Amino acid sequence: MKKTAILTLAMILALSLGVPARSLHAEAPPIKIGVLYPLTGGAAAEGRELRAGAELAAEIANGSFPAIQMSMAQKAGISSLGGAKVELIFKDHEGNPTLGSDLAKKLILDDKVVGIMGAYHSAVTKTVSAVCEEQGIPMINDSSTSPALTQRGFKWFWRTTPHDGTFTKDLFEFLKGLSEGKVKGVAAVPKAQISGLAAACEKTEWGTMVSQTIEEYAKEYDFNLKKALLYTAKSADLSAEARSLAGAKADALLFASYASDAILMMKTLKAEKVSAKILWGQDAGFEAPEFRNTLGEDIVGVLTRTVFAPKIGAVKPVAGQVNDMYKKKVGNDLSGASARAFTGLQTWVAVLEKAGATTPESIQKAANGLNLPGAELIVPWEGIRFSAAGKDPGQNELGSGMIGQYQKGANGEITLEIVYPFSVATAPMIYPFKAF
């Protein structure tokens, strides 16, 4: 008897016994992706957001959500791999680069993951990506922003998020626009009134690079960086730093801090009665839900760079759909961290779909040829396409940033309004920042 006849007979028998026909076919094995985030420690708040964002993306990729206008929501698994589901294996690196490196090795050698995503802290991503490069295992970085990460010539490393060069340039374009009357709701402010800057950044790989980038752009845009200090992440006391900032008498205070540091810095500035016309944070702790929940109205007027704000949903329905799902699951809106984690996993799904195989070489080729359209993304980027050459190989060429400002709505709720780019501003800017 021919094989097809046997299969047909088996299906008839199975159906007569009430056995679903799909059980006759072996399901494709899950595709394991290792995900490294800080789930405990000083950046645990961000870690929880990152994990929730990645988990929601996996849920959508593995299920069927026809109302969501993105390819991965339509297919219930990786169709080019027989409908295989994505399985995320999370590991907690605690913000420790050495631990991150060790966990990456375990994921690759013991868990047999096809690739890795993470790791938020740029210092951890630096060591984890080095392990991946040595092992020839793909890593897609969703949330680390040190420019140096894509300047090493790695062949197995791709980054979806814009880096701090882009984000910091946005800040100076915003300040320039403020002096030119481009900011919604604010008359032109003479540059001399906002040219004095002071920066305080935590001194891991990320904060150090932010500080350097601020210094470079201050010179390029002809601003006066009066003070630039680095402090130890997870500090128990930032009084000395706050007093140093006060002594600089700056017009704008600029920060790169994780959640616990950002909260402590704001409390200390208030206690020391330190203020300025502009307070700006480089995302991270300045956008963590705990920052808003802990400090309440004290953050009204604070600026933060971001890649996501709930108001995006008004002009991009897919962003609103996913944000509604996230809020129902987690209890708060997507943040820059969770939106980037979602987008990172979405990129992994697109790469696997394009690859049609799980060998490192197949994934590498697919990543290098990826062109994921912006219409499918929840972030307001033109898309995801990785640079193949130049000084930033593996960097997404189509990403962009925004600047949001915390404002109090008519209902008393504190929301993040978009103030830059100027063309998509959702509310007039509060200027100057109110004194504590």
N, C-alpha and C positions, 0 to 999 in steps of 0.2 A: 504494500500500500504506500502511495506517495506521501511525503511529509505534509503537504498542504491538506490532503484528505484527512490525515491523522489529526492535524490541528483543528480542522473544521469539526470533526467528530467530537474532539475533546471539548470544544467550545459549546456544542449542542448539549453534551452531557453536563457540563458545568452549569449552563443556564438552567437546565431542568432540575438541578439540585440547588439552585439559588446562589451559586457562586459567581461573583462579579467576573466578567471576562478579563478585566485588567489584571486580576490576580494570576492569570496564566502566564503573564510576561514578567520577568524579573525587573523590579524597579531599578533605575540607574542609581548607583551608589552616590551618596551625598558628596558635594565638593567642599572640602574643609579649607577654611581661610582663618589664619591666626590673627587675632586682633589684640593689640597691646595698648592699654590705656592706664592712666593713674586712677585706680578705683579706690585707693586709700591714700592718706597723706594730705599735704597742703593743697593739692589740686583735685581732691576727690569730688568736689562739686562739679567741676568741669568734666571729670571722668564719667560721672553718672549721666550727664547730658550726652556725651559722646556715645556711650554704650546704648542709650535709649534711641539715639538717632540711627545708629547702625542696625539695631534690632528691628526698627520699623521698616527700614529699607529691605532687610532680609525677608520680613513678613510679606511685604508687597511683592517682592521678586518670586517668592515661593508659592504665592497664592494667585488668585485671579480677581482683579479689580478693574473691570472694563470701563468704569466711569473715570478712572484716573488716566489722563492723557500722557502716558509715558510707556515706552515699549515694554519695560520690564514688568509693568502691571498687567499686561495682557496675556502672558505666556505660562504662568504657573510653573516656574522652573526655567532652567536653561534649555531652550528647545533644541539648540544645535548639539546638545549633549544628552538627548533622550529625555528631556524634562527633569534632569538632575536638580535636586534642591541644594541651596547653599547652606552650609552649616558653619556657624561662627564659633570659634574657640577663643574665649576671652582669657587674657592673662593680665594680672595687676603688676605693673612695673614700679609703682610707688614713687615715680619721679626719679628713680635711681638708674643711671645709665648702665652700670655694671649688671644690675639685675635684669634690665631690659635685654642686654646682650645674651645673658644666660637663658632667659625665657625664649628668645628667638631661636636659639640652638635647639631647645627642647621641642618647640613647635615644629621645626623642620625635621629633626632626626627622629623624634618619638611619636609625635602626632601626625606626621606625614602630611602637613598642610601643603596646598599647591602654591600658596603665597601668603603674604602678610600685609596687614593694614595697621596704621597707627603712626606715631605713638604719642602725639600731642606735644610733649616737651621736646624741643628741638635737640637738646643734649642727648635724650634717649633715642630719638630718631637717628641721630648721628651714629650711635653704636649699633643699633639694630640694623640699619641699612648696610653697615659695613659687614655684618654677619651675612646678610642676604647676598651681598655682592660676592663675598668669598664662596658661598655655597651655590651661587647661580640660581637663586630663588627670587621671583618677582616680589617687589614691595611697592604698593601704592600708598603714598602718604596723603592723608586727607586734611591734616590740621596743624602741621608744624610750619612755621613761617620764617625761620632763619634763612636769609638768601644764600648762605654758604652751602646749604644742603644740595642744591642743584648746580653747584659750581665745582664739583669734584670729578666730573666726567664718568659717572657710574653708568653701567649698562642695564642694571636691573632695578632702577629706582625711578619712579614717576610721582609727581606731585600735582594734585588737582587744585589746591587752594592757591590764590595769589600769595606772594611772600611779602615781607615787611618793607622791601624797596617800593613796591606798589602802594601799600597801605600808608607808608610815611609820606610818599609823594602826594597822595590824596590829601593829607593833612595840610601840607604847604600850599597846595592848590586851593584848598578851602580858605586858608588864611589870606592868601592873595586875593581871592574872590571877595572876602569880607572887606578888604580895603578898597575894592572896586565897586561895591554896591550890588554884588551879585547874590548875596544871601537873602533868602526870602524873609521879608518883614523887618530888615535891618538896613538903615541908611549906611552909606559908605563910611567906614571907620578909618581915619588917617592911619597909615601904616606905622607911623611913629608911636601910636598908642597901643599897638599890639606886637611890636617887634622884639620885645624883651622876653626870652624864653628860659625856662628852667626844667630839667628833666630828672626823674628818679626812676631807675629801672632795676629789677632784680638781676643778679649777676650770673645766671647760668648762660648757656649758649644763646638762648633766645633773647633775654634782656640785654645782654652785652651787644648783640648785633643790632637790636633796636636803637640802643644808645648811639652806636657808631653811625647808623643810618640817619638819625636825627641830626647829628653833627654835620654830616655831609650835606644834607638838604638845607640846613640852616645857612650854610655858606653859599650854596647855589642860589637860594632865594633871597639872600641878603637880610637874614634875620640875626639877631644878637643872642646867641646861646650863652647866657650868663652863668649857668651852673648845670653840670651834668654829673650826677652821682649814681653809683651802683651800691645796692644793698643786698644783704643775704636773704634769699627766699625763705619764707616761713619764719621771719624774724618775730620775736616776741615783743619788741619795742622799736618803734620808728620815730621816737621823739627827736632824736638828734637829726635825723634826716628832715623832719618837718621844720625844725628850727633853721636848718641850712637853707631850705627852700624859701623860708620867710625872709632870710637875710639877703637873698638874691633880688627881692622886690621885682619879680617877673610879672609880665602881663599875662602870660599863659604858662600853666603847669602841665607837663606831659609825663605820662606814666606807662610803664610796662610791668604789670603785676599779675600774679595768680590770685585766686579768689580770697584766700585768707589774708594775703598782703594788701589787696585792694581795699578790703573792708577795714583793716587796721589802719591803713594810710588815711582813709577818709575820716575815721574817728579821731585820729591824731591831729590831722589838719584842723578839725573843728575844735579840739581841745586847746590847741596852740593858737587858735584864731588866725590861721593862715588862709588867705584867699587870693584869688586872681580873677581877671576878667574872663578867662577861659580855662576850663579843666578838661583834659582829653586823656582817655585811656586807650592803649593799644589792644582793645578787645579783651580776651582771656578773662581775668577776674572782674573786669569792669562790665562784663555782660553775663556773668553767671547769675542764675536766679537768686542765689543767696545774697548777692550784692544788693539787689533790689529789695528783697524781703527783709534783710537785716537793717538796712540804712533808711528805708522809707523815703520821706520827703527830702532828706538831706542830699539826695542825688539829683533832684530836679535841676536841670541846667547843665549837668555833666554830659560831655560828649564822649562817644566811644566809636572807634572804627568797627565795622561789622561786615558780614556778608549776607545777613538776613535780618529782616524786620517783618513782623506780621502784616504791616501795611502793604507789603509786596503783593499779597493775595488779591488786593483790589485791582491790580493791573495784570496779574499773572495767576489765572485760576488754579493751575496745578499746584502752585505754592500754597494757596488757601486750602485746597483739599487735603494736602499732606499735613499742613499745620493743624487743621481741625482733628485729624486722626491722632496726631501726636499729643495734642492737648487733652483729648479724651483718655489717652493711655497714661500720661505722665502728670497732668494737672497744670502744666504751664505751656506757654508758646515755645516753639522752636527758638533756639538761640543760635548765635554764630557757630558755636561748637557743635551742637546737635545737627544743624543744617549741613555743615561741612562733613560730618561723619556719614549722614544719609547720602550725600553726594559722592563721597568716597566709595561706599559700598555699591551705589548705583553704577559707578564707573567700573568697579570690579565685575559686576554682572554684564555690562556691555562688552567688556574685554573678553570675558569667557564666551559669551554668545558669538562674538566675532571669531574667536580662536577655534571653536569647535573641538577643542582638545584641551587636556590639562597638563601637557608637558611644558616645562619652563620655556622652551624655545617657541612653542606655539603661542603662549601667552605674551612673550616678549614681542613677537612679530605683530600680534593684534594690538598691543598697547601702543607700539610705535606708529601704527596706522589708524588709530582711533580718531573718529570725528563725531562726537556726541553733540547733537544740536541743542542750543540754549533753550528752545521751546520745551524740551523735556525736563529741564532742570528746575528745582525749586529756588535756586539762587539766581540773581539777576546777571548772569554771565552770558556771553555770546555763545558759549559752548565749552567743550573740553577737547583740546587737541594739543598733544605734547610736542614740544620743540625737539627736533632731531639733531640740532647743531647749535652753534653759538656758545655763549658763556653759560647758558642755562639749559643744558640738555635734560629732557625729562620734565621740564616745567610746563604746566598748562599755559598756553599762549593766549587763551581767550577769557581768562578770569579778570575780575575787577572788584573794587571795594566800594563801600559806602561809609558815611559817617552819620550816626544817629545821635539824637539828644533826648535824654529823659525829660518828659514833660508830664504835667498833671492834667488829666482830662476833666471835663465837666462833671463826670460821675465820681471824681476823686481818685480814679485809678491811674497809676503811673505807667505810661506807655513809652515806647521808643519810637520817636518820630524821625523820619529821614530828612536831613538838612543838606546832604551832599551825596551824589551829584545834584547840582542846583536844578536841573531839568526835571527831577523826580521828587523834589522836596514835598513833604506831606503836611508841613506846618511851618509857620514863621519861627525863626530861631529866637530863643531866649538869650538876650545879650544886654548887659554883661551877666556873668554868673553871679547869683546873689551871694552876699556874705553869709557865713554860717551864723 
